[in-house]
Amino acid sequence: MKKIIFVLLSVVLLVSCQKGVEHQPPQQLKAETLTNVSYGSDPAQKMDVYLPAGRTDTTKLIILVHGGAWMTGDKSDFSSFVPVLQLRLPGYAIANINYRLATIAANHFPTQENDMKAAVDFLVQKSDDYRISKKIILLGASAGAHMALLQAYKYSSPKIKAVVDFFGPTDMIALYNSLPTGSLTQMALQIALNGTPTTNASLYAQSSPINFVNAQSSPTLIFHGTADDVVPISQSNDLKAKLQSFGVVHQMVTYPNHGHDVWPATTMDDAFNKIEAFIRANVQ
């Protein structure tokens, strides 16, 4: 009888302890900022990672990709974007990446494409450690937008949930041929792609995001100024037509009389309004 009572008491105590544990709220993770995290062996392969408080394995991730004609620029160029996105999408993690820059002698394409892929793969592999999901949005400007689009369309794993494109090149051959001979953008293409469409046609084709659009492509938000003389707006118009032909969710926003890269604060505020709305509508 004593043995039965002892067993019953043990069961009651065990259940009580379990209930006590269940009623304890989970400890909320604090916000963290991790700077210059290496995702490869080269000193340029670094990123800053911003992890929000209270993150879980459902926390989505935005990856920022700076521009600079594949030859210049730094993740610090996008530092001002980080607090804006944190304010508008407070539950999102953010990664701001650097990558190897092309020179006349080294780091020609697809070096930057490979770094983009390596950074994405690194963040997927670290998702459990960072306590975030594998749901990724890419946001790039100019050359960074080109890299973001190429990653989103060319690679099926991981599946990019949405891509935001600020005036990025989309068809490298058409871009090269549309530019004045000897222009800075044409020279940048020659350096980054180690030749011209005549001497290196395959690489130009393989580096063109528009060539990889299909019906499964990621939802795409495009921004372009009508007076852009660095990356002509025809690059975005052609991408829009290709996305439309495959029935891909997309939106193109044009800003009259805006050039390349430097836009006024009111325009950027409008753009971020549209980014927030697009991500909330298309990334679940």
Buried (B, 14 or more C-beta within 10 A) or exposed (E): EEEEEEEEEEEEEEEEEEEEEEEEEEEEBEEBEEEEBEBBEBEBBBBBBBBBEEBEEEBBBBBBBBBBBBBEBEBEBBEEBBEBBBEBBEEBBBBBBBBBBBEEEEBBBBBBBBBBBBBBBBBBEBBEEBBBBBBBBBBBBBBBBBBBBBBBBBBEEBEBBBBBBBBBBBBBBBBBEBBEEEBEBBBBBBBBBBBBBEEBEEBBBBBBBBBBBEEEBBBBBBBBBEEBEBBBBBBBBBBBEBBEEEEBBBBBBBBEEBBBBEBEEEBBEBBBEBBBEBBEEBBE
